[in-house]
Amino acid sequence: MVVIADGDPVTRKLVESVVENCGVEVAVAEDGEEALRLIQAHLPSLAVLAVSMPLRTGWEIGKELQANPRTSKIPIIFLTSHTQEKDVLEGFLSGATDYLFKPFSPSDLQGCVQAILDRT
Amino acid sequence: MTALHAAQYWALLLALAISLALNSLVFSAIIVAKLVRERRETALAALQAQLTDLLVSISNADETFSVERNRVTIGDRVILLPPPRGLVGSTTRELILSFIATLKGEGRERLTLILESAGYVDATIQGLKSRSELRRARAASILGGIGSARALPALTERFLLDPSQEVRLVAAEALAALRDIPGIPGALLFLEAARQPTRYQEARIANVMSKFGASVVGPLEDALSDPDARIVNFALDVLIEIGLVLHPDKVIAITKHSSAQVRSRAIELLGAVGRIDAFEPVSEAMSDSAWFVRLNSVKALIAMGTPRDEAKRARYFRALETALHDERWAVRRNAAAALAAADDKGRLILQRALTNEGLAALHMYYLRRGQVVPTIT
């Protein structure tokens, strides 16, 4: 399973479609709290998270997952419009496996998701 | 008297009846308006849901796709887009725009093509001719978001000729969004900036210009010799944003400018582009009378890194050592950070300096951050 979380409905829908094309089950969250709950409940193979979300940021979720041995190995892709160098650094410090910028190409995202799923 | 009472009675009854009738009329109108609004919202929500599914499929480059006027075919599905008018038209356009803003690559190109083919781009271009300044600015902004080359002539015209400054600025931002398409020369944008009265608008134009990259560096460097310090500062802002200098001598020349702000920005630019050939003027700026020029001098030296040449190396460390005793805390702190990050010689200078009574505060700064200055063995 892959957990997707983004406050923007258009991005959620697009990412959901891309991940489903990889042939995996998807759980979708609209905010950070819901995302964390889904991840902790399902221990997915991957989480695709926005950085700016209501209730909790993607970075906060990443750090929380890292701190818990049950969830620390879950790969995370941040998909975000925070494109500055310090943002990317913060993303990787929060446990990112990959860090993609918006606007994004669906085929790039699909390649990235597939590569991580193949590894896990 | 009795007749008068009767007339008053009937007048009262009549007024009551009229009032009741009016009330029921208003009430019915409210109910009807509410029903109409609900039906319209339901219809719009249905349209949005249908369109969202379609747009997700269109964004997927693997699906076959064609468009003819407002008829869009994706795989084996066909949808007729509504005309680009009214609430339905604007809802459709907004939804497609939100997809365009999220996507790049083929999916985005397809969506732009749909808006062109179904008449949305032309309808928005018409909006550029509106009498309302607000509508013209909105149309320009939407066209920037759509990213259609078809809008280029109309946007360029608004940028150059619109009587409203705000519309000219939004048109410039839209043109910058279309920067992949050869458009107006960068120098024109610069002239436009000179007509902007506020710092905020200048900053927006600077942002626009920086997106044109190397093509505007030449005109900006020429502007560094402008007699108006405001123009020079503006040109420096954009050059710092672009991070490129083709003729460093033009920047070095203004490190002696009468305006401290210009000197400071010039030093910042030389540091930002890491020109080691600008080492002399940058290190000289360490003795500038304005503290923020000295601060930028330290930061520029950090950005340039420790020189390999022995003579320059000695001057580099001497400049930073002087900065350690600067009257301004920010200058001292940055100089300390530069020395700590340099090689053993730098750290030795810092360690020696920190034992001086006058630098106790700096020492405290390091201790508070848990960064003890390394001991040289």
Interface residues (C-beta under 8 A of the other chain):
Chain A: D8 P9 V10 T11 K13 L14 S17 V18 N21 K102 P103 F104 S105 P106 S107 D108
Chain B: T52 V56 S57 S59 N60 A61 D62 L95 S98 F99 A101 T102 L103 K104 G105 E106 G107 R108
